[in-house]
Amino acid sequence: MIILEDVHYTYDGIYTALQGISLQVDDGERLAVIGANGAGKTTMIKHMNGLLRPQEGRVILDGQDTKFMSVAEIAREVGLVFQNPDHQLFLDSVKKEVEFGLRNIGFTENEAEQRRQKTLASLGLEGLAERSPFTLSGGERKRVALASVLSTEPRFLALDEPTIGQDAHQKNRLAQMLAEMNKRGRTVVVVTHDIEFVIENFPRTVAMAEGQIIADGSTNMVLSNDEVIERCSLAPPQMTLAARAIRNVFPEVGQRLTLLSELEETIMGILGGA
Amino acid sequence: MALIEFADFSFKYLGADSLALKRIKLIIDEGEYVVLTGPSGCGKTTFCRAINALVPQFHRGYVAGNVYTDGKNTRENEVATFASVAGLVFQNPENQLVTLDVEKEIAFGPENLGVAPAEIRRRVEELIELLDLEELREKHPHEMSGGEQQRVAIAATLALKPKVLVADEPTSNLDPKSAETILEIFAHLNKRGMAVVLVEHRLDLVARDASRIILMNKGRIVADGNPREILAMDLCEEIGVGVPKATQVYKRLRTRGVDLRNVPLTGVELAELVQEATSQ
């Protein structure tokens, strides 16, 4: 369990990024963090793995104040994937990049190789093991960065904008991999602007604005709040817009529609009755 | 005259084992708004780089065929020649900004090309107004949000008066509202006559602005046409293109025997088509 208790953080003593964040993430949760650029999302998840330390408040990992833990100790439990893969990748082959982390936390050469192969295959990177990450496309580099952390399967996964540059297939693959790890008990926290990815995969959503949490609850509840959508600089999901437009003409259609299949059935109902 | 012509062009990066672009043949004319999409790693970025000669002159490798941008062969003219024809905008604006303030950033390119100071001043003022940068005049780029930085990067690119704006996933690091602002700017520029080539995965956001969608897969062009026609194809799902949600609903209805009159690209269009179908 990760608990943030009234965490404050100011960059260079000038730019206040977090102003009193309190949040509890239980084991086995799937949690999405949304918010406009500059809301403090990245600063917050960097506190989860000890890359940043609170200037006020506490971060408690499994009952232990992280003030007394080294970054290495925390990182063993909490794996963070950065938004920009170029801040993370540094070796000259995909294979080395992924095996580095595995060897580092004590896997044997054999185990590291097996895990690397399995992870690369799950993320559609199997043919690229010998390539230098810097010759890959942006979307592929992003997946290599994901692979280097996901392969170690830490108990807590913190992913900053994991869907950037990913096509629909890759997004589904990633969602499936995260769901499998979650079933095995891993906790998954993502920071994202991808509202469809949130709706489809994350039951709980935390919304941030100006360094504070402005909403925390079920994804359905948080994302149906227009004020949250506005303050997080999100666009309402296309399905919600379609449902609203349909409701304007067919008021008998219910208030809450988000999923594609629900809209499909509603339209079948309308047309079947026509 | 074609603005951009790929004449049976192929390219393989040094050290890569397969071609990044395979026998690309196509023409892009003035005034078009082309959205280029396809699975991750399919060659979209290489395509953009080939338009302004970065491929093959900066990124080297095996080349066959030719690309002509504004009538000039990209293998035979210096990269600088193309800077004032095809303006590139990238995903990370911070990698693109070089100076410490907005005015200098916009003036930087034309200064390097030796444009007269009075003309530079005129362009700077025009672009500050066009891209709504007035409030950013005194700001350091590192104090700006990602969306603000991207607007400055676009202004700096436009200062060279390119004929085509080539943007490689320019909004993927931005929140949806900032992304929308950038896309509105592109649509506006296109209406004023500038050609746009935009690489984008999130077709929900851009399909309605585009005059043409080009689908790439494994280095080849696999479909090329108007957005509604392309997005209605099952090929999109097969290769992993993110079809707009409203279009997905349309396709699901189609498999159940419901044929709406047109292919919707947005939720509102879908609702209108459903209404139309009930009133017949």
Boltz contact constraints between the chains, C-beta under 6 A:
constraints:
  - contact:
      token1: [A, 36]
      token2: [B, 175]
      max_distance: 6.0
  - contact:
      token1: [A, 37]
      token2: [B, 145]
      max_distance: 6.0
  - contact:
      token1: [A, 37]
      token2: [B, 146]
      max_distance: 6.0
  - contact:
      token1: [A, 37]
      token2: [B, 175]
      max_distance: 6.0
  - contact:
      token1: [A, 38]
      token2: [B, 145]
      max_distance: 6.0
  - contact:
      token1: [A, 137]
      token2: [B, 40]
      max_distance: 6.0
  - contact:
      token1: [A, 137]
      token2: [B, 41]
      max_distance: 6.0
  - contact:
      token1: [A, 137]
      token2: [B, 45]
      max_distance: 6.0
  - contact:
      token1: [A, 139]
      token2: [B, 40]
      max_distance: 6.0
  - contact:
      token1: [A, 140]
      token2: [B, 40]
      max_distance: 6.0
  - contact:
      token1: [A, 140]
      token2: [B, 41]
      max_distance: 6.0
  - contact:
      token1: [A, 164]
      token2: [B, 172]
      max_distance: 6.0
  - contact:
      token1: [A, 165]
      token2: [B, 172]
      max_distance: 6.0
  - contact:
      token1: [A, 166]
      token2: [B, 40]
      max_distance: 6.0
  - contact:
      token1: [A, 167]
      token2: [B, 39]
      max_distance: 6.0
  - contact:
      token1: [A, 167]
      token2: [B, 40]
      max_distance: 6.0
  - contact:
      token1: [A, 167]
      token2: [B, 201]
      max_distance: 6.0
  - contact:
      token1: [A, 167]
      token2: [B, 240]
      max_distance: 6.0
  - contact:
      token1: [A, 168]
      token2: [B, 240]
      max_distance: 6.0
  - contact:
      token1: [A, 168]
      token2: [B, 242]
      max_distance: 6.0
  - contact:
      token1: [A, 169]
      token2: [B, 240]
      max_distance: 6.0
  - contact:
      token1: [A, 170]
      token2: [B, 40]
      max_distance: 6.0
  - contact:
      token1: [A, 193]
      token2: [B, 175]
      max_distance: 6.0
  - contact:
      token1: [A, 193]
      token2: [B, 176]
      max_distance: 6.0
  - contact:
      token1: [A, 233]
      token2: [B, 175]
      max_distance: 6.0
  - contact:
      token1: [A, 233]
      token2: [B, 177]
      max_distance: 6.0
  - contact:
      token1: [A, 234]
      token2: [B, 176]
      max_distance: 6.0
  - contact:
      token1: [A, 235]
      token2: [B, 176]
      max_distance: 6.0
  - contact:
      token1: [A, 238]
      token2: [B, 204]
      max_distance: 6.0
  - contact:
      token1: [A, 238]
      token2: [B, 245]
      max_distance: 6.0
  - contact:
      token1: [A, 238]
      token2: [B, 246]
      max_distance: 6.0
  - contact:
      token1: [A, 238]
      token2: [B, 267]
      max_distance: 6.0
  - contact:
      token1: [A, 239]
      token2: [B, 245]
      max_distance: 6.0
  - contact:
      token1: [A, 241]
      token2: [B, 267]
      max_distance: 6.0
  - contact:
      token1: [A, 242]
      token2: [B, 246]
      max_distance: 6.0
  - contact:
      token1: [A, 242]
      token2: [B, 267]
      max_distance: 6.0
  - contact:
      token1: [A, 242]
      token2: [B, 270]
      max_distance: 6.0
  - contact:
      token1: [A, 242]
      token2: [B, 271]
      max_distance: 6.0
  - contact:
      token1: [A, 245]
      token2: [B, 268]
      max_distance: 6.0
  - contact:
      token1: [A, 245]
      token2: [B, 271]
      max_distance: 6.0
  - contact:
      token1: [A, 246]
      token2: [B, 271]
      max_distance: 6.0
  - contact:
      token1: [A, 249]
      token2: [B, 275]
      max_distance: 6.0
  - contact:
      token1: [A, 260]
      token2: [B, 245]
      max_distance: 6.0
  - contact:
      token1: [A, 263]
      token2: [B, 249]
      max_distance: 6.0
  - contact:
      token1: [A, 264]
      token2: [B, 249]
      max_distance: 6.0
  - contact:
      token1: [A, 264]
      token2: [B, 252]
      max_distance: 6.0
  - contact:
      token1: [A, 267]
      token2: [B, 274]
      max_distance: 6.0
  - contact:
      token1: [A, 271]
      token2: [B, 258]
      max_distance: 6.0
  - contact:
      token1: [A, 271]
      token2: [B, 277]
      max_distance: 6.0
  - contact:
      token1: [A, 274]
      token2: [B, 278]
      max_distance: 6.0
